[in-house]
Amino acid sequence: MFNTTADVMHGLGQQQYVASDEIATVLFLAEKLGKPVLAEGPAGVGKTELAKAWAAATGRPLIRLQCYEGLDETKALYEWEYSKQMLYTQLLRDKLSELLSGAANLTQAADKLAQEDNVFFSERFLLPRPLLQAVMSEMPVVLLIDEIDRADAEFEAFLLEVLSDFQVSVPELGTIKAKHQPLVLLTSNNTRELSEALKRRCVYLFIDYPTLESELRVVRLKVPTLAPQLAGQAVQLVQRLRGLDLKKAPSVSETLDWARALVLLNAKAIDQTTLDNTLSILLKHEADLQRAKRSLNQPPYDERPAPEDGPMRGVQRRLRGRDARWSQDD
């Protein structure tokens, strides 16, 4: 349990998650109010990582439900292990014969068998899925319901019932109530509008692309082997790409992938060759790649003059040379 928002910030920081004051405040209030967190924002900005860091910071296991179109209660809540039930039926065949031996007719046999039906519909044959796992857990957990916007509206309505009381009704076993209320974080990439009913039950959090300073902190924290000057150059370029009219702007996770790639390539600066060969790590659509190359081949990445011995010198010289060649061609 966190006592202050500063404790939340410190706990997430120990898990190498760079959290804003807003994120720390929302998690603190959600825990104190006993409400789920609904985190919306572009894909790849760290919503799922937030749940992982929250679990690690609180010392709780993480249970994850990955949502998708067509997800239903069976896949999210529980199933009966029919194959195991059939196996036990075969193994207990002789015992079943003894049980039914005194039955005079089919009705009596069915009645006798009905008296033993709980044997095959007990927790021994229950296969808990993520939601029931979180409810039945003997210790407090963090429940991540990832990409809820990909699930159908019908599943969202079912989820409201579970999140309201943190209890589940299994007809054969009765109502199972959570021994420890889980910390819940739902994520959404805004592929569809979520219901107002779901939003009312949650503490809302919007996570946008980070500022240059925050993203630079993330890169230095996650990829410490990348030279500081090169990290700054890389983040400046990513920030500039996000300002373009792209089909899919580069995410923070893609920034980190690119930073790791620069380390593996032993890059000293992001010159034109390095950029051309690695830009596809940041952008995954051909139209975006072409638009980015046209834009980046105009002014230097950093609008401020770079020192003669700085990491931008080679890039600026190459770009000025290209501009000069294009002017001659015109």
N, C-alpha and C positions, 0 to 999 in steps of 0.2 A: 504494500500500500504506500502511495506517495502522500506526503503531508503538505507539500507546496508544489506550485508549478515549477519552481527551481529544481525540486527533486526530480520531476519528470524530465526536465531538460538535461539534467546531469545523468539520469539513468539511460536515456536514449543516446546521449553522447558517448557513454561507455560502450554502447553497441555500435559505434561509428555511424550513427544516424544524426545528421545535421537537422535539427528541428527549429522551427520558428517559435516565437512566443505564442502565436495563435495555436499551433499544433499542441504545444505543451499545455496550454490552458484548456483546450477541448478534451484532451485525454484525462486531465485532472478532474474536470467537471463530470465527464462521462462516468468515471469510476465512482465518484462521490454520489452522483444522482442515480446510479444503477441503470443507465441508459446505454444503448448501442451507439457507436459512432458511425455515421454515414460519410465516407470520404469520397468526394467526386473530384474529377480533374482529368486532364489528358493522360493517355497511356504512357507509362514509363517515367512518371514523376516521383515515384517512391511510395505509392499507397500500400502496395503489398509488403514492401520492405518495412513500412511503419508498423504493420501488424507483427512482423517477425521481431522487430526491435522491441516492441511493447511487451511481447511474450518473454523475451530474454531478460529485459530490464526488471520485470516483475517476478521472474523465476517460475513462470507457468509454462506448461506444455502448450504448443500451438496445434490446434485442430483446424484443418482447412477444408472448406466446401467450395469447389470450383464450379461455378454456374455455367450453364450452356443452354442453348435452345432445346426444349423438350425435356429438361430436367423435371422430374416429378417427385412425389413424396417418397416413393419406394427407394429411389437412389439417394435421397437426402436424409431419410429418417431411419428406416430399418427394412430388412428382408428376413424371411425364414429360410434357413439352409435346407432346402428340399432334398438335395442329394444326400445330406447327412441324415435327414429324417428317414429316407428310403433305406439307407444302409442299416440304420438301427432297426428298422422294421424287419429286414431280412435276418439280422443277427438275433433278434428276439422272437423269431417266428415260432419256436417251440413254446415259449412263454405265452404268446398270444393264443396258441392252440389250447393250452391248458385253461386260459382265462375264459375262452368261449365254449369249452367242452360241455358245460351244463346247460347251454342255451337250447330251448325247445324249438325255437323258430328264429327267423331272420330279425324280427323285431327285438326279441330278447338279446340276441347277439349284438345288435346295434346299440342297445341300451347299456350293455356291459362295456362295450368298447368306448362309449361316450364318457363313462365314468373315469376312464384312463387317458382321455385326450390331452390333459394338461401335461402328461409326460412328454409328448412330442411337440407341445407348444409352450415350452418353458425357456428360460434364459439360456439353457444348454444349446438350443437350436436357433437362438436369436442372433442375427448378424447386424450389429448396430452400424449405421452410417454416420457421417460427421455430426449431424444435429443431435442424434440420440447419444453418440459418444460424449458430446459436450455435457448433456444433461446427466448421464449416468456416471460421469467421471468421479472417482473418489477424491480427487484433488482439484483445486481451482485451475481453470484453463483459460486461454484466449481463443475465441472462436472467430476465424476469418471466413467471411462469406464473400468470396472474390468474384467480381464482375457480375453483380446482381442484375445489372441492366441486360445481360444476355439471356436471363431466364424469362419465362413467360409471365404475364400479369397474374395468371392463376396461381403460379407457384409463389409469387410475391404475396398474394392474399393469404395463402397457407402459412407463409413465413411469419406474417403478422401475429398469428395465434401463438406460435412457438415463442416469439420474442416478447409477447405481452406477459406471460406467466412463467416462462422457462419450465414448462412441463409438457409431457407428451402422453397421449392416451394410446395404449396398445390393447386392443380388445381382449386378447387372450390373457394379458397380464394385469390389466388395469392402468391406472394413471401413474406415471413415473415422474416425480418432481425432482428438479435439480438439487443436489445436496449443497452445491456451491454455485452461486450465480456466476456464469462465465462473463469475462470481458469480451464484448462483441464488436468487431469492426467489419462493416460492409463497405465494399469498394464499387465504384461505378465509373465507367469511361464515357458516360453520357451518350451512349448509342441509342437510348430511348429515354423518355421522361418517366421517372419513377412516380408512384402514387403519392399524393399528399398525406395519406394515412401513414405510409411508411416513414416519410420525412418527419411527421409529427412525433413519432416514437423515438426518433434518434437525435443526437447532438450532431448538427451538420458541420462539415468541414470541407472547404474547397482548397485543394492543393494545386497551385499553378506551377508553371515553369519557374525555377528559382532565378533570383537576381544573379548578376555576374559574380558578385562577392560570395554569395552562398554557394553557387555552383563551383567556384574555385576552391572553396573550403572542402566541398565533397570530393573533388578530384584529388586534392592534396592528401586527404584522409584515406581515400580508397586506393589511390595509386601513388604511394609515397616515393616510388623509384623514378617518377617522371620529374625532370628538372623543373624548378619553380617557374623560370622564364617561359619554358615550353608549355607548361600547364596554363599559364596566363594567356599565351598566344592561342592555345587550343580553345579555351573557354570563350575568348573574345570572338573567335570565328563561329563557334556554335551559336552564341547569342545573336550574331549578325544573321546567320542562316534562319533563325526563328523569326526574324523580322521580314523575311520574304514570303511571298504568296505561294506556299508549298502545299501539296496534298497531305503530307505528313511531316511535321517539323521533327527534328531530332530530339529524342527524349534524353533524360539524364542517364539512363542506363546505356544508351548509345554513346553518349559523351564518354562514359567510363570505358566502354569497349574501345573507343578510338584512342583514348589515353593509353590503354594497355597495349594497343597495336603500335603506337609511337615508341613505347619502351622496347617492344620486341624488335622493331626495325632499327633501334639505336639511333633514332632521329635526333639531330641537334637543333633543327629548326624546321618549321613547316614551309618548305620551299614548294615551288609549283609541281615538281615531280611527285613529292610525297603527298601533296594534296590530291593530285589527279589519281594516284594509285590507291588512296585510302578513303576518298570521299564517300564511297559506297557503304562504308561502315556506318555513316551517319544518315544517309538518305537511301531509301529502298525503292524509289520509283524513278524510272528513266526521265520522265518530264521534270521531276525535282532536281535530278542531277544536272540536266542541261541548263535549267534556270539558274541553279546555284553557280555553275561554272561561268555563265555569262555575267552574273553579278559580281562574282569574286575576281574576275579578270578586269574589273574597272578600277575603282580606287583601292588603295591598300586595305588590308583587313582592319587595321587600326587607323582611325582617322587622324590620330595625333602623330606628329613627326616622331619617328623612331631614332634613337641614337645610332651613330655610325657603326658602333660595335654591338648593337642590340640584336635580338633574335629576329627582328622584322627586316633587317637590312637586305638580306638576300631576296626575300619575298618581294619587297618594294622595288628592288632593282629589276627583277624579272618582270614584274607587272608593268613598270614604266617602259621596259624594252618592248613588251608586247603592244602596249598602247602606241608606241612610236612606229612599230611595224604596221599596225593597222592604219595609222594616219598616212603612211606612205602608200599603202595599197589603195586608200581612198583617193 
